[in-house]
């Protein structure tokens, strides 16, 4: 404190020093987000699951580069595949397991009938499945948050109409909608294989979004109903703040925690949904994905178990890691939860 500061202070005034801990460091307040991140950092399960998910994401994102470096192809056999035919009539690649010895050229072996490299298709499948899940999660979050904000803040007929639409979509079976849409897309683009893959990709995302936004919309609506009568919202309305600014500048920042938890729980759900639909033959049939690989490998379980177990274990690890990470995020952002 300088002499000038002493002259400004009155007779009973004094400058209080900031509080310090036992080590002498200044004690500063932490935001709820910072507290949640500190909890996640100390949670060993969350750290392990986050590293696992990150590794799988990197494998999917870098799949073309990895395939190029390993000189393996997901849509073409090796230049000189060594094959022989079984009694059942399909090629038995002798390169790699289970028929031949392990080698680094084809660590997971080659696919029957086509002799495509299983590792290359697995990496592309991770890329495709996670891309579908990520895009569907982002779009579902945007739609659900927007509709939930409007429904919760509006009154009267608007809220009733939106609530009725949410209940109507919740009552419609998801699987029935996917079953009805898939044949239409397939018949429409059956003559053009290039467009068929893109059409199936975007139609699958559309189905997941159309039948996936209602839960988040209901959650956000309930949060807005509890916040719209709070003092800071009433004060903003009194001074004439536009409704759009109240929704997205005043209310939305107070709902970051449930939105983050919803995103963390939606990702594994959409990964499993994509694999399930592809396994049923109503998802991606013209693009390598985890579900499509499982569908093709189910008939070779007795002769070629590795062909089936590789994508099954990958889906299991990805979904379990995402679910456990989502649970940890939910616990970290919940102030009433103590682990």
C-alpha positions as CSV (number, residue, x, y, z in Angstrom):
1,X,0.0,0.0,0.0
2,X,1.4,3.4,-1.0
3,X,1.3,6.7,0.8
4,X,-1.4,7.9,-1.6
5,X,-3.5,4.9,-0.8
6,X,-3.2,5.7,3.0
7,X,-4.3,9.3,2.4
8,X,-7.5,8.0,0.5
9,X,-8.5,5.6,3.3
10,X,-10.5,7.0,6.1
11,X,-9.8,6.6,9.8
12,X,-11.5,3.2,10.2
13,X,-10.7,1.8,6.8
14,X,-8.1,-0.9,6.1
15,X,-7.2,-3.0,3.1
16,X,-8.1,-6.7,3.7
17,X,-5.6,-9.2,2.3
18,X,-7.0,-12.1,0.2
19,X,-7.5,-15.3,2.1
20,X,-4.7,-17.9,1.8
21,X,-4.5,-21.6,2.4
22,X,-1.9,-23.5,4.6
23,X,0.8,-23.2,2.0
24,X,0.3,-19.4,1.6
25,X,-1.4,-19.6,-1.8
26,X,-4.3,-17.3,-2.5
27,X,-7.7,-19.0,-2.3
28,X,-9.8,-18.1,-5.3
29,X,-13.4,-19.1,-6.1
30,X,-14.0,-21.9,-8.7
31,X,-16.8,-22.0,-11.2
32,X,-19.1,-25.1,-11.3
33,X,-17.5,-26.1,-14.6
34,X,-14.1,-26.0,-13.1
35,X,-15.2,-28.0,-10.1
36,X,-16.7,-30.6,-12.4
37,X,-13.5,-30.8,-14.5
38,X,-11.4,-31.3,-11.3
39,X,-13.7,-34.1,-10.2
40,X,-13.3,-35.8,-13.6
41,X,-9.5,-35.4,-13.5
42,X,-9.5,-37.3,-10.1
43,X,-11.8,-40.0,-11.3
44,X,-9.7,-42.9,-12.5
45,X,-12.6,-44.6,-14.4
46,X,-13.3,-41.4,-16.3
47,X,-9.7,-40.9,-17.2
48,X,-9.3,-44.5,-18.5
49,X,-12.6,-44.3,-20.4
50,X,-11.6,-41.0,-21.9
51,X,-8.3,-42.3,-23.1
52,X,-10.0,-45.4,-24.6
53,X,-12.5,-43.3,-26.5
54,X,-9.8,-41.0,-27.7
55,X,-7.7,-43.8,-29.0
56,X,-10.7,-45.3,-30.9
57,X,-11.6,-41.9,-32.3
58,X,-8.0,-41.4,-33.5
59,X,-8.0,-44.8,-35.1
60,X,-11.2,-43.9,-37.0
61,X,-10.1,-40.4,-38.0
62,X,-6.7,-41.6,-39.2
63,X,-8.1,-44.8,-40.8
64,X,-7.2,-43.9,-44.4
65,X,-3.7,-42.9,-43.3
66,X,-3.2,-46.1,-41.2
67,X,-4.4,-48.3,-44.1
68,X,-2.1,-46.5,-46.5
69,X,0.9,-46.9,-44.2
70,X,0.2,-50.6,-43.6
71,X,-0.6,-51.1,-47.3
72,X,-4.0,-52.7,-46.6
73,X,-7.3,-52.1,-48.4
74,X,-10.8,-52.2,-47.1
75,X,-12.5,-52.6,-50.5
76,X,-10.0,-54.7,-52.5
77,X,-8.1,-58.0,-52.0
78,X,-4.3,-58.1,-51.7
79,X,-2.4,-58.2,-55.0
80,X,-1.6,-62.0,-54.6
81,X,-4.0,-63.5,-52.1
82,X,-3.2,-67.1,-51.2
83,X,-6.6,-68.8,-51.0
84,X,-8.1,-72.3,-51.2
85,X,-11.7,-73.4,-51.1
86,X,-13.5,-75.2,-48.3
87,X,-16.2,-77.8,-48.7
88,X,-18.7,-74.9,-48.0
89,X,-17.5,-73.2,-51.1
90,X,-16.0,-69.9,-49.9
91,X,-12.4,-68.9,-50.1
92,X,-10.2,-69.6,-47.1
93,X,-7.4,-67.0,-47.0
94,X,-4.2,-68.6,-45.7
95,X,-2.8,-65.1,-45.0
96,X,-3.1,-64.3,-41.3
97,X,-5.3,-65.9,-38.6
98,X,-7.1,-68.1,-38.1
99,X,-6.0,-70.3,-41.0
100,X,-2.4,-69.1,-41.4
101,X,0.2,-67.9,-38.9
102,X,0.0,-64.4,-37.5
103,X,1.7,-61.8,-39.6
104,X,1.8,-58.0,-39.5
105,X,0.6,-57.7,-43.1
106,X,-2.9,-58.9,-42.1
107,X,-3.1,-59.0,-38.3
108,X,-6.8,-59.9,-38.3
109,X,-6.8,-62.0,-41.4
110,X,-8.8,-61.6,-44.6
111,X,-12.6,-61.7,-45.1
112,X,-14.1,-64.8,-46.7
113,X,-15.4,-64.6,-50.3
114,X,-13.7,-61.2,-51.0
115,X,-10.4,-61.5,-49.2
116,X,-10.6,-57.9,-47.9
117,X,-8.4,-57.0,-45.0
118,X,-10.4,-57.2,-41.8
119,X,-8.2,-54.6,-40.0
120,X,-8.8,-52.1,-42.7
121,X,-12.5,-52.6,-42.7
122,X,-12.6,-52.4,-38.9
123,X,-10.8,-49.0,-38.9
124,X,-13.2,-47.7,-41.6
125,X,-16.1,-49.1,-39.7
126,X,-15.1,-47.2,-36.5
127,X,-14.8,-44.1,-38.6
128,X,-18.3,-44.5,-40.2
129,X,-20.1,-45.6,-37.0
130,X,-18.6,-42.8,-34.9
131,X,-19.3,-40.2,-37.6
132,X,-23.0,-41.3,-37.7
133,X,-23.2,-41.1,-33.9
134,X,-21.5,-37.8,-33.6
135,X,-23.5,-36.0,-36.3
136,X,-26.7,-37.5,-35.0
137,X,-25.8,-36.4,-31.4
138,X,-25.0,-32.8,-32.5
139,X,-28.2,-32.4,-34.6
140,X,-30.3,-34.0,-31.9
141,X,-28.9,-31.7,-29.2
142,X,-29.6,-28.6,-31.4
143,X,-33.1,-29.6,-32.1
144,X,-33.9,-30.8,-28.6
145,X,-32.4,-27.7,-26.9
146,X,-34.2,-25.3,-29.2
147,X,-37.6,-26.9,-28.9
148,X,-37.2,-27.4,-25.2
149,X,-36.4,-23.8,-24.6
150,X,-39.3,-22.6,-26.7
151,X,-41.7,-25.0,-25.0
152,X,-40.6,-24.2,-21.5
153,X,-40.6,-20.4,-21.9
154,X,-43.8,-20.2,-23.9
155,X,-47.2,-20.3,-22.3
156,X,-50.7,-21.4,-23.3
157,X,-51.3,-22.9,-26.7
158,X,-47.7,-22.9,-27.9
159,X,-46.5,-25.0,-24.9
160,X,-49.5,-27.4,-25.3
161,X,-48.9,-27.9,-29.0
162,X,-45.2,-28.5,-28.6
163,X,-45.8,-30.9,-25.7
164,X,-48.3,-32.8,-27.9
165,X,-45.8,-33.1,-30.7
166,X,-43.1,-34.4,-28.3
167,X,-45.6,-37.0,-26.9
168,X,-46.6,-38.0,-30.5
169,X,-43.0,-38.7,-31.6
170,X,-42.3,-40.6,-28.3
171,X,-45.3,-42.8,-29.1
172,X,-44.1,-43.7,-32.6
173,X,-41.9,-46.8,-32.7
174,X,-38.3,-46.0,-33.7
175,X,-37.7,-49.4,-35.3
176,X,-40.9,-49.2,-37.4
177,X,-39.9,-45.9,-38.8
178,X,-36.4,-47.2,-39.8
179,X,-38.0,-50.4,-41.3
180,X,-40.3,-48.2,-43.4
181,X,-37.7,-45.8,-44.6
182,X,-34.9,-48.2,-45.5
183,X,-36.6,-50.0,-48.5
184,X,-37.7,-46.7,-49.9
185,X,-34.2,-45.3,-50.0
186,X,-32.8,-48.6,-51.3
187,X,-35.3,-48.8,-54.2
188,X,-34.8,-45.1,-55.1
189,X,-31.0,-45.3,-55.4
190,X,-30.6,-49.0,-56.3
191,X,-29.3,-48.3,-59.8
192,X,-26.6,-45.9,-58.5
193,X,-24.3,-47.5,-56.0
194,X,-22.3,-44.3,-55.4
195,X,-25.4,-42.3,-54.4
196,X,-26.9,-45.3,-52.5
197,X,-24.1,-45.2,-49.9
198,X,-24.5,-41.4,-49.3
199,X,-28.3,-41.7,-49.3
200,X,-28.2,-44.5,-46.7
201,X,-25.7,-42.5,-44.6
202,X,-27.8,-39.3,-44.4
203,X,-31.1,-41.2,-44.1
204,X,-29.8,-43.1,-41.1
205,X,-28.7,-39.9,-39.5
206,X,-32.2,-38.4,-40.3
207,X,-33.9,-41.4,-38.7
208,X,-31.8,-41.1,-35.6
209,X,-32.4,-37.4,-35.3
210,X,-36.1,-37.6,-35.9
211,X,-36.6,-40.2,-33.2
212,X,-33.9,-39.0,-30.8
213,X,-34.6,-35.4,-29.8
214,X,-37.6,-35.8,-27.6
215,X,-35.9,-36.8,-24.4
216,X,-33.6,-33.8,-24.4
217,X,-36.5,-31.5,-25.3
218,X,-38.5,-32.7,-22.3
219,X,-35.5,-32.3,-20.0
220,X,-34.8,-28.8,-21.2
221,X,-38.4,-27.9,-21.0
222,X,-38.5,-29.0,-17.3
223,X,-35.4,-27.0,-16.6
224,X,-36.8,-23.8,-18.2
225,X,-40.1,-24.2,-16.3
226,X,-38.1,-24.1,-13.0
227,X,-36.0,-21.1,-14.1
228,X,-38.4,-18.8,-16.0
229,X,-39.8,-17.4,-12.7
230,X,-36.4,-16.7,-11.2
231,X,-35.5,-13.1,-10.4
232,X,-32.8,-12.7,-13.1
233,X,-35.3,-13.8,-15.8
234,X,-38.0,-11.5,-14.4
235,X,-35.6,-8.6,-14.3
236,X,-34.5,-9.2,-17.9
237,X,-38.2,-9.2,-19.0
238,X,-39.0,-6.0,-17.1
239,X,-36.1,-4.0,-18.7
240,X,-37.2,-5.1,-22.1
241,X,-34.6,-7.8,-23.1
242,X,-35.8,-9.6,-26.2
243,X,-37.1,-13.1,-25.8
244,X,-34.4,-14.6,-28.0
245,X,-31.7,-13.1,-25.8
246,X,-33.4,-14.3,-22.6
247,X,-33.5,-17.9,-24.0
248,X,-30.0,-18.1,-25.3
249,X,-28.1,-15.7,-23.1
250,X,-29.8,-16.0,-19.8
251,X,-31.4,-19.5,-19.6
252,X,-29.2,-21.6,-21.8
253,X,-25.9,-21.0,-19.8
254,X,-27.7,-22.3,-16.7
255,X,-28.4,-25.7,-18.5
256,X,-24.9,-26.6,-19.6
257,X,-24.7,-29.5,-17.1
258,X,-27.8,-31.4,-18.3
259,X,-26.9,-30.8,-22.0
260,X,-23.3,-32.1,-21.5
261,X,-24.7,-35.2,-19.7
262,X,-27.2,-35.8,-22.5
263,X,-24.5,-35.6,-25.1
264,X,-22.3,-38.0,-23.3
265,X,-25.1,-40.5,-22.9
266,X,-26.5,-40.1,-26.5
267,X,-23.2,-41.0,-28.2
268,X,-23.1,-44.6,-27.0
269,X,-26.8,-45.0,-27.7
270,X,-26.4,-43.9,-31.3
271,X,-23.3,-46.1,-31.8
272,X,-25.3,-49.1,-30.6
273,X,-28.3,-48.1,-32.7
274,X,-26.2,-47.8,-35.9
275,X,-24.7,-51.2,-35.2
276,X,-28.1,-52.7,-34.5
277,X,-29.7,-51.3,-37.6
278,X,-26.9,-52.3,-39.9
279,X,-27.0,-55.8,-38.4
280,X,-30.7,-56.0,-39.3
281,X,-29.9,-54.9,-42.8
282,X,-31.8,-51.6,-42.6
283,X,-28.8,-49.3,-41.9
284,X,-25.6,-48.9,-43.9
285,X,-25.3,-51.7,-46.4
286,X,-23.0,-50.1,-49.0
287,X,-20.4,-48.5,-46.6
288,X,-18.1,-50.4,-44.2
289,X,-19.4,-50.0,-40.6
290,X,-19.2,-52.0,-37.4
291,X,-22.7,-53.3,-37.6
292,X,-22.3,-54.3,-41.3
293,X,-19.2,-56.2,-40.5
294,X,-21.0,-58.1,-37.7
295,X,-23.8,-58.9,-40.1
296,X,-21.4,-60.3,-42.7
297,X,-19.4,-62.3,-40.1
298,X,-22.3,-64.0,-38.3
299,X,-22.4,-66.8,-40.8
300,X,-18.8,-67.6,-40.4
301,X,-18.7,-67.9,-36.6
302,X,-17.8,-71.6,-36.4
303,X,-15.2,-71.4,-39.2
304,X,-13.8,-67.9,-38.6
305,X,-14.6,-66.6,-35.1
306,X,-12.0,-63.8,-35.3
307,X,-14.0,-62.3,-38.2
308,X,-17.0,-61.8,-35.9
309,X,-15.3,-61.1,-32.5
310,X,-13.2,-58.2,-33.8
311,X,-16.1,-55.8,-34.5
312,X,-18.2,-57.2,-31.6
313,X,-15.4,-56.4,-29.1
314,X,-14.8,-53.0,-30.7
315,X,-18.5,-52.0,-30.3
316,X,-18.6,-53.4,-26.8
317,X,-15.5,-51.5,-25.7
318,X,-16.6,-48.2,-27.4
319,X,-20.1,-48.4,-25.9
320,X,-19.0,-49.3,-22.4
321,X,-16.3,-46.6,-22.4
322,X,-18.8,-44.0,-23.5
323,X,-21.4,-45.1,-21.0
324,X,-19.0,-45.1,-18.1
325,X,-17.6,-41.7,-19.2
326,X,-21.1,-40.4,-19.4
327,X,-21.9,-41.6,-15.9
328,X,-18.7,-39.9,-14.6
329,X,-19.6,-36.7,-16.3
330,X,-23.1,-36.8,-14.9
331,X,-21.7,-37.4,-11.4
332,X,-19.2,-34.6,-11.8
333,X,-21.7,-32.0,-12.9
334,X,-24.2,-33.0,-10.2
335,X,-23.5,-31.0,-7.0
336,X,-25.4,-33.4,-4.8
337,X,-23.3,-36.4,-5.9
338,X,-20.1,-37.3,-3.9
339,X,-18.1,-40.3,-4.9
